[in-house]
Amino acid sequence: HWKLAHYAANLPPDRWLARILTWTCRGHQGTGRPRNTWDTMIQKICRYQQLGIWLDVARDSNQWSNLMPHFVTFCAQA
């Protein structure tokens, strides 16, 4: 997930994946939608480390790769 997030954050804005990540659904969350998505833990560690929005952090390759061991430890403790 960590490497996928880095890849997705560095896509040009006209690519579908980049557009989907910035899309917000109007209305209520439907029943049957999973509580956690693929980027839930990434959002949580960025909030815990007070890094800001993960998309912005993931654009910096050096910082993102340095955070990977912290992410693995964070996920193992959860």
N, C-alpha and C positions, 0 to 999 in steps of 0.2 A: 504494500500500500504506500509505503514511504517513497519508493522510486516512481510509482505511478503518479503520485501527487506532484513530484518535481517535474515530471514530464508534462502533466496537464497544465501546470502553472506557467510553463514556458512556451505553450502553444500560441500561435498568432490568434488574435481575437476573432477572426472570421471562421475558425475551425469549430465544428459542432461541439466537441467536448468542452472547449473553452466557453462557448455560448451557454451550454447546459449548466456549467458550474456557476455562472452568474445569474441564472434564471431563478426567479422566486415564484412560487405557486400562490395564486390568490385563493382565498377561502380557507376552509379548515382542512386539516390533515385527515385523509380518509382512513377508515378502519381497515385493518389488514396491512397497512404499511409498516415495515419493520421499525422498531424503536431506534435501532442503531443502523447507520449506513456505513459505507466503506470508509468515509472520512471522519467518522465520529471520534475515534481515538486521536486522530491528527488534530482536530479542533480542540479536544480536551487538553492535550499536551501544550498546544500553543497558548491556551487560556491559562494553564497552570504555570508555564514559564513566562507569562506576560509578554508574549511575542507579537501579539496582534493577529491579524487575519492570516491564516496559513497560506493563502494564495500569494500574498505579498512576500512572506518569508521564504517560500519555496522557490521564488525567482532567483534568489542569491544562492548559487551552487555551493560555494564554500561553506556558508553558514548552514545550509540544509544538510550537507553531508556530515558536518561536525555534530549535528543534532541527532543523527541516526542512532548512535548507541544509547542516548538518553530516551529516545522513543521506544527502543526495544526493552529497556529496563522498565519504563513506564507501563508498557503493555503487560509485561510479565508480572508486575505487582498488582495489576487491576483484577 
